[in-house]
C-alpha cells in the first residue's frame, strides 16, 4: 500500500556515486515525487496520483533507470519506468493495448487485474509478474503469469496451469504451481532479468497426477526464441536436472538463486541419494548451462571443500543463503564447517575455494583490528561487485569482552579491510576524530571497490545523530556526499531551483545488516553503473504527502561506468 507522512515531503533524489575527484561537486536532482504540484514532471499523469516504492527498483543500466508503481486518481494501477528519457507506463490494470497483457484469440480482451514484482537487466529490459483475465470475472479466476516488456507491448512468457509453451518445459502435465515460499496474490515465482532478454524463474512446479510430491521446487530459464527450459527440479533423477554428485541422486530442496550480470545462475541446494543407503550432501551448484555443475560441496576435503591452509581435514557442513557472484564463474559465499569447527566467508574461483575471513582468528583472515577477532557476520550476507566484496560484521575482543559492529571491504587476494566501526573510539570509530559512527543503515560496493553507505554519526558530548550518505574510495578517507544543508536541483514550473536538504531518509534502503537486495541479481538502491538513489527531506516542502524514492539519473559530472580495476568516462 502507499505510504503517507504528514510532516515533511521526502523527495526522491539522485547522485552518481562515481569515482570523481574530491574537488568535483556531486550534483543532485529531484527526479520523482508523488506531489505533482511542487515538482515539475509533466510525463506523469495530471491530477492526483500516488506512488508506492518497493525496495530495489533501480536498473544496472548506464542511466540507472528507476521502476515504480503508480496509481492514478481513478484507481488504475500501473508499473512505470524511465525509458529513452521519458517516464512511461508499461503495464496497467483494466485496459488492453500496449500496456495490457497482449493475449490473443479468445483471450484478446483479457486485462491485468493485479500487478506484482518486477526486475530489470543492465540493458533496461524489464520483466514482471501479474494476474490477468476477463475484466468481469472474479480476480480469484485470473491466471498467474510472467511478462517481458517488448518494443510494442508486453509478451507473456510463463503461466500457471499450462504445460504448453508457457509451462515449465519439463513435459506433459507438468505445470508451474502457486505453492511457493513467498507466494502471494500475484507472484508465483521470484524473477531475475538475465542478459539478452533471458529470464530466470525461481519457482515450484506440479508433476503429472499420480506422482508423489505434488509441489517441487524448480529453476526454469526462459530464452527468447527457445522458450522455457527447466534447469533443476526437486526429486528428479534426470541427469539434466539432478545434482550429479552421487548415484541416482536428486535435489531434496533448492535455495533461492543468485545471478550474475553475465547471466550465470548459482544456488545452494540439498542433494540426496537412497542408493545404497540414504546419504545427503549440501552444496552450491551452477545451473542453466547444461546439467547442474557442483562448485562447492559438504563433506569434501578436495577442491570442492573449504581449502583452509593447515586444516586438510576441514569440510563444509552448511551454507548460508546468499551467493554473491564476482568474476566469471566466481562468487563469495558463507559457510559453517568442521574438523575443526569454523564459520566464515569464502571465495570460489577457478574450480576451488579460498577462505576470505573466519570467525575467531586474527591475522590474514581476521578483522585487521589488534586484539579482536570476527565473532559474527551479520546474517552472513556478503555483497559483491567485480572482485570486491563487502560485509557488515561483529568483532569481539580476544578472550571475551567488548564487541563492535562494522564494515569490511573484501578481496580474494587480500586480508579483510576494515572501513568503520560503530561505537568505537579508535582509528575506525569515526570519519574525523571529533565525530563517531553510530549506525550503518545500508551499504554496497561497486566494481572498482568504491563503497557507499548510509550511516548516522554523532559528535560527543551531543547526543544528536545525523544520517548522511557516505562514499569510501580505496585508500581514501570517508567522504560525506549527501548531508543536511546540501543543495539539490529541484524542477518547478518556474524553472530549476536549489533546495536545501533537511535530512536523509533510511526508508527502503534496508536494515543494519547492510541494506541488502533480496538476492544477488535483484535490482537494489544502488546501480552497478555507479549511481545511488535515496530519499531526503527538503526545505519548503513541509506538510506535503510522503512521496516515493524513485528517481532518474540527472548529473552534470561525467557518467562513470565501472569495470574491474579501471573506469570508462562518458561526456
C-alpha positions in Angstrom: 0.0 0.0 0.0 1.1 3.6 -0.5 2.8 5.3 2.4 2.0 8.8 3.6 3.5 11.2 6.1 2.1 14.4 7.3 5.3 16.2 8.4 7.8 16.5 5.5 7.7 15.7 1.8 10.5 13.2 1.1 11.6 13.9 -2.5 13.5 11.2 -4.3 16.9 12.4 -5.4 19.8 11.0 -7.4 23.5 11.0 -7.3 26.2 9.3 -9.4 28.4 8.0 -6.7 31.3 7.5 -9.1 35.0 7.9 -8.7 35.2 11.6 -9.3 38.0 13.7 -7.9 37.4 15.2 -4.5 37.2 18.7 -5.8 34.3 17.9 -8.2 30.9 18.6 -6.7 28.3 15.9 -6.8 25.2 17.3 -8.4 21.8 16.1 -7.1 18.5 16.5 -8.9 15.0 15.6 -7.8 13.6 13.3 -10.4 10.4 11.8 -8.9 7.9 13.0 -6.3 4.3 12.0 -5.6 3.4 15.6 -5.4 3.0 17.0 -8.9 2.1 20.4 -7.6 5.6 21.0 -6.4 7.8 19.0 -8.7 7.5 19.6 -12.5 7.4 16.2 -14.0 4.9 16.6 -16.9 5.3 13.0 -18.1 3.3 11.8 -15.1 -0.5 11.9 -15.0 -2.2 15.2 -14.4 -4.3 15.3 -11.3 -3.8 13.2 -8.2 -1.8 10.0 -8.1 0.2 8.0 -5.7 3.5 6.1 -5.9 4.4 3.1 -3.9 8.1 2.0 -3.7 9.3 -1.5 -3.4 12.9 -1.9 -2.2 15.4 -2.3 -5.0 13.9 -0.9 -8.2 16.9 0.8 -9.9 18.3 -0.8 -13.0 22.0 -1.6 -13.6 22.0 0.2 -16.9 24.2 3.2 -17.6 21.2 5.5 -17.0 20.3 3.8 -13.7 16.6 4.0 -14.6 14.0 3.5 -11.9 10.9 1.4 -12.0 7.9 2.3 -9.8 4.3 1.6 -9.0 1.8 4.4 -9.8 -1.9 4.6 -9.0 -3.9 7.1 -11.0 -6.7 9.2 -9.4 -9.3 6.9 -11.0 -7.8 3.9 -9.2 -6.0 2.4 -12.2 -2.7 0.8 -11.1 0.4 0.7 -13.2 4.0 -0.3 -13.5 6.1 2.6 -14.7 9.7 3.0 -15.9 12.1 5.6 -17.3 12.8 4.7 -20.9 14.6 6.7 -23.5 14.5 9.8 -21.3 10.7 9.5 -20.6 8.6 8.3 -17.7 6.0 5.9 -19.1 3.8 3.0 -18.0 4.4 -0.4 -19.4 1.6 -2.3 -17.6 -1.7 -1.0 -16.3 -4.7 -2.7 -14.9 -8.1 -2.8 -16.5 -7.2 -1.9 -20.1 -5.9 -3.7 -23.3 -3.4 -2.4 -25.8 0.3 -1.8 -25.4 0.1 -1.7 -21.6 -2.2 -4.8 -21.4 -1.3 -8.5 -21.2 -1.2 -8.9 -25.0 -3.1 -12.1 -25.1 -4.7 -13.2 -28.4 -7.7 -15.2 -29.7 -10.3 -15.9 -27.1 -8.2 -14.1 -24.5 -7.7 -10.9 -26.5 -10.0 -8.9 -24.2 -8.1 -10.0 -21.1 -6.7 -7.2 -18.9 -4.3 -7.1 -16.0 -6.2 -7.5 -12.7 -3.2 -7.4 -10.3 0.4 -6.3 -10.9 3.3 -7.9 -9.0 7.1 -7.9 -8.7 9.4 -6.7 -11.4 13.1 -6.7 -12.3 15.4 -5.4 -15.0 18.8 -6.1 -16.5 21.7 -3.8 -17.4 20.1 -3.0 -20.8 16.9 -1.8 -19.2 15.0 -4.9 -20.3 12.2 -5.4 -17.8 10.1 -8.4 -16.6 7.2 -8.5 -14.3 4.6 -10.8 -12.7 0.9 -10.2 -12.9 -2.5 -11.8 -12.9 -4.7 -11.3 -16.0 -8.1 -12.4 -17.1 -11.6 -11.3 -18.3 -12.4 -7.9 -16.8 -15.7 -9.0 -15.4 -14.6 -12.3 -13.9 -13.6 -12.6 -10.2 -9.9 -11.8 -9.5 -9.7 -15.3 -8.0 -10.2 -16.7 -11.5 -7.4 -14.5 -13.1 -4.4 -16.6 -14.1 -0.9 -16.0 -12.8 1.7 -15.1 -15.4 5.1 -13.6 -16.2 5.7 -11.0 -18.9 8.6 -9.3 -20.6 8.3 -5.8 -21.8 8.6 -5.7 -25.6 9.1 -2.9 -28.1 5.4 -2.8 -29.0 3.8 -4.3 -25.9 4.0 -7.0 -23.3 4.9 -10.6 -24.1 3.7 -13.4 -21.8 6.4 -16.0 -21.2 5.1 -18.2 -18.4 1.7 -19.0 -16.9 0.5 -21.4 -14.2 -1.9 -24.2 -15.1 -0.5 -25.0 -18.6 2.1 -27.5 -19.9 2.4 -25.8 -23.3 4.7 -23.1 -24.4 4.1 -21.1 -21.3 4.7 -24.0 -19.0 7.9 -25.0 -17.3 9.2 -27.0 -20.2 9.5 -30.3 -18.4 6.9 -32.4 -20.2 3.2 -33.3 -20.4 1.1 -32.3 -17.4 4.0 -30.5 -15.6 2.7 -27.1 -14.5 4.0 -24.0 -12.7 2.3 -24.0 -9.3 1.4 -21.2 -7.0 2.6 -23.0 -3.9 6.0 -21.3 -3.3 7.7 -20.0 -0.2 6.8 -16.4 -1.0 3.6 -16.9 -3.0 1.0 -14.1 -2.6 -1.9 -12.8 -4.5 0.2 -12.0 -7.6 3.6 -13.7 -7.7 4.3 -17.4 -8.2 8.0 -17.1 -9.0 11.0 -15.0 -8.0 12.2 -13.3 -11.1 15.7 -12.5 -12.4 16.1 -10.5 -15.6 19.1 -12.0 -17.5 21.1 -10.7 -20.4 19.7 -10.7 -23.9 16.1 -10.9 -22.7 16.5 -14.0 -20.7 14.6 -14.7 -17.5 15.2 -17.0 -14.6 12.1 -18.2 -12.8 12.8 -19.5 -9.3 9.5 -21.2 -8.6 7.8 -24.5 -7.9 6.1 -27.0 -10.3 3.4 -29.7 -10.1 4.1 -33.1 -11.6 1.6 -35.2 -13.5 -1.2 -36.8 -11.5 -0.2 -39.9 -9.5 3.4 -38.8 -9.0 4.5 -38.2 -5.4 5.4 -34.8 -4.1 2.8 -32.6 -5.7 4.8 -29.4 -5.3 8.5 -29.4 -6.2 11.0 -26.5 -6.3 12.4 -25.8 -9.7 14.7 -23.4 -11.6 13.4 -22.6 -15.1 15.2 -20.4 -17.6 13.4 -18.6 -20.4 15.4 -17.7 -23.6 13.8 -15.7 -26.4 13.3 -17.9 -29.4 13.7 -21.0 -27.4 11.2 -20.8 -24.6 11.2 -22.2 -21.1 13.7 -24.9 -20.2 14.0 -26.5 -16.7 17.5 -26.3 -15.2 16.7 -28.2 -12.0 13.7 -29.9 -10.5 13.5 -31.2 -6.9 13.1 -35.0 -6.7 14.1 -35.6 -10.3 16.9 -38.1 -11.0 17.1 -37.0 -14.7 20.8 -36.3 -15.2 20.0 -32.9 -16.8 18.1 -31.9 -13.7 19.8 -33.7 -10.8 22.9 -32.9 -8.6 25.2 -35.5 -10.2 27.4 -36.0 -7.2 26.1 -39.4 -6.0 24.5 -42.4 -7.7 20.8 -41.9 -8.5 20.8 -38.6 -6.6 18.2 -35.9 -6.6 17.7 -32.4 -5.2 15.7 -32.6 -1.9 15.5 -28.8 -1.9 16.7 -25.7 -3.9 17.7 -22.5 -2.2 17.0 -19.1 -3.7 19.2 -18.5 -6.7 21.6 -15.7 -7.2 22.6 -14.4 -10.7 25.5 -12.5 -12.2 25.4 -9.7 -14.8 26.7 -12.4 -17.3 23.6 -14.5 -16.7 25.3 -17.2 -14.5 22.9 -18.9 -12.1 24.1 -20.2 -8.7 22.1 -21.7 -5.8 22.6 -23.6 -2.6 20.9 -27.0 -2.8 20.4 -30.2 -0.8 21.3 -33.4 -2.6 20.1 -36.9 -1.5 20.5 -40.4 -2.7 19.0 -43.6 -1.4 21.5 -45.9 -3.2 22.6 -48.0 -1.5 21.5 -46.1 1.7 20.2 -42.6 2.4 23.1 -40.1 2.0 22.8 -36.3 2.0 25.2 -33.6 0.8 24.8 -29.8 0.8 26.5 -27.6 -1.7 26.4 -24.9 -4.3 25.7 -25.6 -7.9 25.8 -23.6 -11.1 22.6 -24.1 -13.2 21.2 -23.5 -16.6 24.4 -24.2 -18.5 23.6 -27.8 -19.3 23.3 -30.2 -16.4 23.8 -28.8 -12.9 27.5 -28.4 -12.0 28.6 -28.7 -8.4 31.0 -25.9 -7.3 31.1 -26.3 -3.5 30.2 -29.5 -1.6 29.9 -30.5 2.0 31.9 -33.4 3.4 34.6 -32.9 0.8 38.3 -32.2 1.5 39.3 -31.7 -2.1 38.8 -28.8 -4.5 35.1 -28.6 -3.5 36.0 -28.2 0.2 37.0 -25.1 2.2 40.7 -25.0 1.3 41.8 -23.8 4.7 45.5 -23.8 5.0 46.8 -26.2 7.6 43.4 -27.9 8.0 43.5 -30.6 5.4 40.5 -32.4 7.1 38.2 -29.4 7.2 34.9 -29.8 5.5 31.8 -27.7 4.9 28.7 -28.7 6.7 26.1 -26.0 5.9 25.8 -22.8 3.8 24.1 -19.5 4.4 21.5 -18.5 1.8 23.1 -15.7 -0.3 25.5 -16.3 -3.2 27.4 -13.1 -4.3 28.8 -13.5 -7.8 32.1 -11.8 -8.7 34.0 -12.6 -11.9 33.1 -15.2 -14.5 32.3 -18.5 -12.6 33.3 -16.9 -9.3 31.4 -15.9 -6.2 31.5 -15.2 -2.5 29.6 -17.4 -0.1 29.2 -18.0 3.7 29.6 -21.4 5.3 29.8 -23.3 8.5 32.1 -26.3 8.8 34.0 -28.7 11.0 37.4 -30.6 11.5 38.0 -28.1 13.2 34.8 -26.1 13.7 34.7 -22.9 11.6 32.4 -20.2 10.3 33.4 -17.7 7.6 33.2 -16.2 4.1 34.8 -17.9 1.2 35.5 -17.1 -2.4 35.1 -19.7 -5.2 37.1 -19.2 -8.4 38.9 -21.4 -10.9 37.5 -24.6 -9.5 38.5 -24.2 -5.9 37.5 -22.4 -2.7 39.6 -19.9 -0.6 38.7 -18.5 2.8 38.4 -14.7 2.9 37.6 -14.3 6.6 37.0 -16.7 9.5 35.4 -16.3 12.9 37.7 -16.4 16.0 41.0 -15.9 14.3 43.4 -13.0 13.9 46.0 -12.4 11.1 45.2 -12.6 7.4 41.7 -14.0 7.9 40.9 -11.7 10.9 39.4 -8.2 11.1 42.7 -6.3 11.0 42.0 -4.7 14.4 44.6 -5.5 17.0 43.2 -7.7 19.8 40.0 -8.5 18.0 38.6 -11.4 16.0 35.4 -11.8 14.0 32.6 -13.2 16.2 29.6 -12.9 13.9 29.0 -11.8 10.3 25.5 -10.2 10.4 23.2 -12.5 8.5 26.3 -13.9 6.8 25.4 -12.0 3.7 28.4 -10.7 1.7 27.7 -8.3 -1.2 29.9 -8.2 -4.3 30.9 -6.3 -7.4 33.8 -7.3 -9.7 36.4 -8.9 -7.4 35.3 -6.9 -4.4 33.0 -7.9 -1.6 31.5 -6.1 1.4 30.3 -7.4 4.7 28.7 -6.0 7.9 30.1 -7.9 10.8 30.7 -8.1 14.5 34.1 -8.4 16.2 34.9 -9.2 19.8 38.0 -8.8 21.9 40.1 -11.9 22.0 39.3 -13.7 25.3 35.9 -12.0 25.6 34.8 -8.6 26.4 33.6 -5.7 24.3 32.3 -6.2 20.8 31.9 -3.8 17.9 30.0 -3.8 14.6 31.5 -2.5 11.4 32.0 -2.7 7.6 34.8 -4.6 5.8 35.8 -4.5 2.2 36.8 -7.9 0.9 39.1 -9.2 -1.9 40.0 -12.8 -2.6 43.7 -11.9 -2.7 44.0 -9.7 0.4 43.0 -9.6 4.1 39.7 -8.1 5.1 40.0 -4.3 5.1 38.2 -2.5 8.0 36.3 0.6 6.9 34.5 1.7 10.0 33.5 0.5 13.5 30.3 1.6 15.3 30.7 2.7 18.9 34.5 2.7 18.8 36.9 5.4 19.8 39.8 4.2 17.7 41.1 4.9 14.2 38.0 3.4 12.6 35.5 4.9 15.0 34.6 8.0 13.1 35.1 9.9 9.8 37.1 12.5 11.6 38.5 12.4 15.2 35.7 14.5 16.7 32.8 12.5 15.1 31.8 8.9 15.9 30.0 6.4 13.7 26.6 5.4 15.2 24.6 3.1 12.9 25.1 1.8 9.4 21.7 1.7 7.7 22.7 0.4 4.2 25.8 -0.2 2.2 27.0 -1.5 -1.1 30.1 -1.8 -3.2 31.0 -1.1 -6.9 33.2 -3.0 -9.2 36.2 -0.7 -8.6 36.0 -1.1 -4.9 34.2 2.1 -4.1 31.9 1.6 -1.1 28.8 3.7 -0.5 26.8 3.6 2.7 24.1 5.4 4.6 25.2 5.9 8.2 24.5 8.1 11.2 27.2 10.0 13.1 27.3 12.0 16.4 29.7 14.4 17.9 30.2 13.9 21.7 29.0 15.2 24.1 26.0 15.9 22.0 23.6 13.0 21.6 22.2 14.3 18.3 22.5 11.8 15.4 22.8 12.9 11.8 22.1 10.5 8.9 24.2 11.0 5.8 25.3 9.2 2.6 29.0 8.4 2.5 31.5 7.3 -0.1 34.8 5.5 0.6 37.2 5.1 -2.3 40.1 2.6 -1.9 42.9 4.1 0.0 41.0 7.2 0.9 39.1 8.6 3.9 35.2 8.6 4.0 33.5 11.4 2.1 30.1 12.7 3.2 28.4 13.1 -0.2 24.9 13.9 0.9 24.1 15.6 4.2 21.8 18.1 5.9 22.3 21.5 4.3 23.5 20.3 0.9 21.5 21.7 -2.0 19.8 19.7 -4.7 18.4 20.8 -8.1 14.6 20.9 -7.9 12.5 21.3 -11.1 9.4 23.5 -10.8 7.0 25.3 -13.3 9.2 28.4 -12.8 12.4 26.6 -13.6 15.0 24.7 -11.7 15.5 25.8 -8.1 18.0 24.9 -5.5 16.6 23.4 -2.3 18.4 22.5 0.9 18.3 19.0 2.4 16.6 18.8 5.8 17.6 15.2 6.3 18.2 11.8 4.7 15.6 9.0 4.8 16.5 5.4 5.5 13.2 4.0 4.2 13.5 1.3 1.6 17.3 1.1 2.0 17.4 -1.9 4.3 18.4 -2.6 7.8 21.5 -2.6 10.0 22.6 -5.8 8.3 23.8 -3.6 5.4 20.6 -3.0 3.3 20.9 -6.0 1.1 19.0 -6.6 -2.0 17.0 -9.8 -1.6 19.4 -11.9 -3.5 22.3 -11.3 -5.9 21.0 -10.2 -9.3 18.0 -8.3 -7.8 17.7 -4.6 -8.5 18.6 -2.5 -5.5 19.0 1.1 -4.3 22.5 1.0 -5.9 23.0 0.6 -9.7 26.1 -1.2 -11.0 26.6 1.7 -13.3 27.8 3.8 -10.4 24.7 5.5 -9.3 22.8 5.5 -6.0 19.2 6.6 -5.2 18.0 7.8 -1.9 15.2 9.9 -0.3 15.7 13.2 1.5 13.6 15.8 3.3 13.8 19.2 1.5 13.2 22.7 2.6 9.9 24.3 1.5 8.0 21.0 1.3 6.7 20.8 4.8 3.1 19.5 5.2 3.1 17.6 1.8 2.4 13.9 1.4 5.2 11.4 1.5 6.5 10.6 -2.0 8.5 7.7 -3.2 12.2 7.4 -3.6 12.1 6.6 -7.3 14.2 8.9 -9.5 16.1 9.2 -12.7 19.8 9.9 -13.3 20.4 13.6 -13.7 24.0 14.6 -13.2 26.5 17.1 -14.5 29.7 15.3 -13.7 30.9 12.6 -16.1 28.9 9.4 -16.1 31.1 6.7 -14.7 30.9 3.1 -15.8 32.9 0.7 -13.7 34.8 -2.2 -14.9 37.0 -4.4 -12.7 40.1 -2.2 -11.8 39.5 0.6 -14.3 36.9 3.1 -15.3 35.4 4.5 -18.5 34.3 8.1 -18.6 31.5 9.4 -20.7 30.7 13.0 -21.6 
